[in-house]
Amino acid sequence: MTATVDIQETYDSLIIVIKPQPKGILKFGMWFFYTIPLALLAGMLFSIIGQNGGITFNVEFAWIILIYIGAVLFILSSLRKIYEKEIITVTSDSLVLSNRFIFKKPAREFKRNEIKDLKVLGAQNFTKHPLDTNGFDYLGMATFEKEVHFLIEDGKIGFQYNGETQRFGKNIWEDDGIEIINRIEKYWS
């Protein structure tokens, strides 16, 4: 639970911004396992270009370019999961959920009168890792699994909309979730 919540009320809306605050181990893992190898791959790319006396298209060069593009896309998607802000905009007749990392993703709008059962759902139930023990985690598998849960969690607050559960409020404390719901209900009353 490492997100901060900022709530602002304007004359025509209530804006709630949930900013992630990832753990140091997650930041280290991103740098050490993804970003540094990507930089080494870029060095290899420039080395191949330099050895060939310029850009010449061959199979090795094509593979390195494809791997590099794939790595960049993977790293960006991982960074998005770690650093993406949630922006909840509440108006008199709707609730709008949007996410922002580098660019703002298309917002999802929900009509107020069709939202049912807005409440704190709590943490999602993930399957326990088979190598997880109740004692000391020698291999670190369970610890790694818990950090992955940070990336794939949908949120602690939810509601029913057209028969589907919609979740938001990723990695917030339950107390913050209760505060958010109270502010939304107060704004709508």
N, C-alpha and C positions, 0 to 999 in steps of 0.2 A: 504494500500500500504506500506508494511513493508519489502521489500526485498532489498538487496544490490546487485549491479551488478559489476562484475569484468571481464574486457575484456583484453585478452592477445593475441598478434599476434606472431606466430612462423614462421619459414621459410616455412612451408608447410600447416599451418592451422590457423584459427582464433578460439580461445576458449573463450566462454562466460559462466561464472558461475553465476547463480542467487542463492544467499543464502537467505533463509527466516529469518526474524527478527520478530518473533511473539510478539503480544502485551502481556503485563503483565497479563491482565485478562484471556487470553487464557492459559498462563502457570499456573496461579493459579488454573483455572478450571481443568486442567489436573491433577495437584497434589491433589487437594482437593477432587474431585469427582471420580477419577480413581485410582491413585497410592496409596494413603493412604488406601482406602478400600481394595485394593489388598494386601497390607501388613497386614491388619487385617485378611483377609481371609487366608493368609499364617500362621498367628498366630493360627487361629482356626484349621488349618490342623495339625500343630505340636502339639497342645493341644490334639486333638483326638488321634494322634499317641501315645502321652505320657500317656494318660488315659488307653489306651488298652495295654500298656506294650510292644509296638512294632507295627509293621505294620500288621494289620489283615484286610483282605478284607471283608467289609460289605457294605450295600447299602448306608449308610451315607457317608462313606469314598469315595465311587465311585462317588457320586454326588458332593462332595466337590472338588475332583480332576477334574471332568469335568467342573465345574463352574470356577475353578482356571485356567484351560487351556484356556477356552473361554475368560475369563477376560484378560489374558496375550495377546492373539491374538488381542482382541479388542483394548487394550491399545497400542500395537505395531502399529496397523494400524492407530490409531489416531495420535500417535507420528510421524509416517511416513508422514501423511498429513501436519503436522505442521512444521517439520524440514527437509523435503526432499529437497535436492539441485537439481537444474536443470543445466545440462551441455549441452551446444549447441556447437558442433564442426562443423565449416564450412571449407570445403576443396574446391579445385578448381572445383570439379564436383558434390559435394553433401552437404547436411545439415544433421547432425546427432543429434538427440535429445535423451538424456539419463537422468535418475534420479538416485540419490544416497542418501540413508538414512544410513543404516548400511552396506548394500551391494549394489552394482551397479546393477540396473535392466537392462534387455536386451535393447540395443539401437534400436531406430527406424531410419532407414536411408532413406532419400528422395533424389532422383536424381535432380540435379539442373535444368535440362532442362524441368522437369515435374512440377516444382513448379510455380504456377501462383498466382499473386496478393498478394505478401507479404506485409502486412501492419499492423498497430496498429488497432485492432478491438475495443478496449475499454473494459470496464467492461461488464461482462455477465449480461443479463437481467434476474433477478430472480423475482419470484412472491412475491408481498408484503404480509407480514404476516397479517392475518385478524384482529388481535388485535392491529396492529400498528395505532397510532394516529399521527396527525400533532403536537400535544402538547407534554406534558411530558409523558414519557413512564413509567407509574406507576407499571406495572407488569413486565417490563423488557423483554417482549416477542420479541419486534422488535430488541432490542439490541442483544439478544441471536441469533436471526435469522441472523443478520449481521455477527456475529462471525462464524456461521455455513457456511455462504457464503465464508468466508475466507478458510475454509477447502475444499469445493467442487469446487471452481473456477478452471477452466482449464488453463487460461492464457489470457493475453491482446493482444498478437501478434498472428497473424494467417495467413494462406495461404491455397490456394486450391491445393489439390493433388489427382489426379484420381477421381475428383468429390466430394471429402469430404473435409470439413474444418478441418485443423489440427491447434491446439492452443498450445502455450507455453508462458512462461514469466509470471508465476503466481505471483500475488500481487506486480507488479512493477508499478511505476509511468508511465504515458503516455510519459513523457519526456524521461525516460530511454528506453521505447519501441522505440521511434523515433530514439534515439541514436544507439540502437542495430541494427535496420533496416538499418540506414545509414552506419554503420560499415560493415554489411554484404554485402550491395550493393557496397560499395567501394572496399571491398576485391574481389568481383566477377568481378569488372570492369577492 
